[in-house]
Amino acid sequence: MPVRVLPCLNMDLKNGTAIVTGASKGIGRAIAEALAREGMRLVIGARTAGPLEEAARAIGGEVETVVGDVGDESVAARLVQAAARRFGRIDVVVNNAGIGHHGRLEDMDPAEFDRIYRTNVRGPFLLMRAAIPMMRGKGGTLVTLASLAGKNPVPNRAAYAASKWAMIGLSRSVLQEVRKDGIRVIILEPGSTLTDFGHDAAKMAQAEKLVRPEDVAAVLVSALKLPARATVSEIEIRPTDPPG
């Protein structure tokens, strides 16, 4: 039986196009910067225009920006349309935008729970749904930034942990739907990472032990450079010696 070879990225990311959400800071910005260094063209998104434009200037190269809430269906459409209009293709989609809440479940406002799911689960659903038709048959990679919190009990972060587990389940299911179309799905699950996202004082006192955003970006770049016939579908990224 002849082997069908799909024309997707294979070892060299140069001149490919990536969409990255939550790209104005933290892991999203580190990923956008790393992909730009590899020669990729970018469409980056975030909620706030100022930080997003500053990130675009710092990244340099060919970058389009889209401001908006990823939980809004029109924002997913605008991200995909920007990639199609300017670059004519989508090779990588990085669902990174995410929010959380620290506090006991009994004290949590239901509206805050809904807001977390809107960003962390509905956002990736909408963007994958919008991007897959353009990627089908051409190959590419859908990337989900989940978290080890999605697999491990986390007190005072129940909604965040639940949303990350939902992201893992969503992405695992999408993998089964799109792999025959040459589309890969990679789920990144960082542990304690040095960002401005809710670390307690004890962890920040040992910040040198935390995973850095650029570490997560380096892992993703390595995974994207695998030959198109191979993928790593789920990657846990932990501190070697976690803060006590």
N, C-alpha and C positions, 0 to 999 in steps of 0.2 A: 504494500500500500504506500503511495507517495506521501511524503511528509509535507504538510502545509507550513511554510515559513512566513510568519507575520512580520510586517515592516515596522516593528516597534523598537524603542530604544534598546540598544545592545552595547553595553560597556561605555559608550560615549554619550554624554548628555548634551553636548554642545548643539546649539540651535534648536533644541527642544523648547516646549512651552510649558510652564507650570503655573497653576493657580494656587495661591497660599492665603488662607484666611487667618485672621488674628496676627497679621504680619508686622504690626507696628512696634512690637516689643517681645521680649522673652524668647521662647522656643520658636515661635512663628517667624520672628525677625531673623534669628540665627539660621533657620532653614532657608529662608529667602536669600540671605547673604551667601550661604554655602552653594545654593543652586546657581546663583548669578556668577560665582567664581568658576563654576563648571561650564559657563557659557550659555546657560538657559535664559530665555526671555521670560518675563514674569508678569502676571496679573496678581496684584496683592490687594487684600481687603482688610478693613478694620472699621470700627464704629465711628472713630473720631478723625476728622480730616487733618488737623495739624500734625499729630504724631505720625500719621500714615504718610503724609507728604515728606516729612523729615526723613522717615525710613527710606522712601523711594530715592531721595537725593543721596543718602549715604550709600545705598546699594549700588546706584549707578547703572549703567548699561541700559537695556531696553526694558522699561518698567511701565506698566499701566496701573492706575489706582482706582479702586471702587470703594466708596464710603457707604456704610450701611450695616444694618443688623442682619446677620446671617440667617436668623429665623424668619426673615421676610422673603417670600418666594420671589419677589421682583429682584432682590439682591443677588440670589443665585443665578437668575437669568442674566443680569447685567455682567456678572463675573464671566460667565461662559460666552456671552456676546462680545465682551471686550477681547477675549482670547481669539475668538473666531475672526473678528473684524481686523485686528491689528496683525495677528500672527498666523491665522489660518489653520490652527491645529491646537489640540490639547494633548500633552503627553503625561503630565503628572498633575494630580489634584491632591492638595494637602489640606485636610479638614483639621485645622488646629485651633480655631477660635473656641474659647471655653471660659466659663465662669463657675464660681463656687460659692459656698456659704459655710460659715463656721458657727456652730451653735447646736443646742439640743433640738431634737426633732419636735418636741412638744411646744417649743417656743417659736417655731418657724412659721412665718406667714405663708399660707398656701400660694399666694401670688409669687413669692420668691421661689418656691418649688417649681411653679410653672415657668418662670423666667429661666431657671437653670436648664430645664428640659427643652425649652425653646431654642436656646443657644447650643447646648451640648449634643442634642439628639436630633431635633427637627432640622437644625442647620446643616449637618452632614447629610441627612436624608435628602434635603432639597438640592444641595449642590451635586451630589452623586447622580440624582435623578435627572438633573439638567445636563450634566456632562457626559453621561454614558452614551447617549445616541451619537454624539460627535466622535467618541472614541471607539465605538464598536467596529470590529474588523480591522482597525488600524493599530490596535494595541495601546499600551500605556499602563499607568499605575494609579490606583486610588489609595491614598494614605489617610489613615485615621489616627489622630493623637488621642489615645485613650489614657489609661493610667493604671498603675498597680493598685490604686485605690479601688478600681473596679473589680478586683479579684480578692481583696483582703478587707476584713472589717475595719472601718475607720470611725471611731467615735466622734460625734459632733460634726460629721460631714456626711450624713446619711444620704441626702439628696444628691450631692456631688458624686459619691461612690455609686449610687444607683444609676445615675446618668452615664457614668463611664462604663459600667457593666452593660447598659443598654447599647452604647456605642460599639462595644465588642461584639455583642450578639448581632447587631445590624450589619456590621462589616463582615462577620463570618458568613452570614446568609448571602450578602451581596457577592462575596467571593464565589459561591456555588452558582450564582446566576450568570456571572460574566466571564468566567475563566475560559469557556469555550470560544469566546470572542477575542481571546488574546489579551484580556485586561487582567492585570495583577491587582491584588489587594494586600496592602501591608498595614498591620496594626502595630503601632508603637506604644509601648506601655512603660513610660518612665516612672521611676520611684522618686525619692526626694531630690528635687532639682532646684538650683539656685536661681529663682525668679522672684518677683515681688508678689507671688501668689501664696499668701497665708501661712508662712512658716512661723512657728512659735520661737520665742527668744532662745530657748535651749538649743534648737537646731541652728539658728543663725549664729550662735556663739561658736559653732563648729562648721562654719560655712565652707571651709576648705575641703570638707569631706563630702559635700553635696555634688551630685552630677551637675554639670554646666549645660546651658542650652546648646552650646557649640558641640558638646559631646553627642547629644541627641541628633543634631544635624549631621554629624560625621557618620553616625550609624546609618541614617537614612540614605545618605549619598552612596555609601558602600552597598546597601541593599539594592538601590536603583541601578547600580552598575552591573549587577548580575546579568548574564545572558538572558535574553527574552524567554527562553525555554524554562527558566528556573526562577523561583521566588522564595522568600522567607515570609510567611504569612503573618507571623506574630513574633514580636521581639520585646522581651523584658529588659529594661535598662536600670540597673541598680547601683547605688553607691557601693564601692568595694568594701569600705569599712563604715557602715552607716552611723550617723550621729547617735549617741546614747541618750 
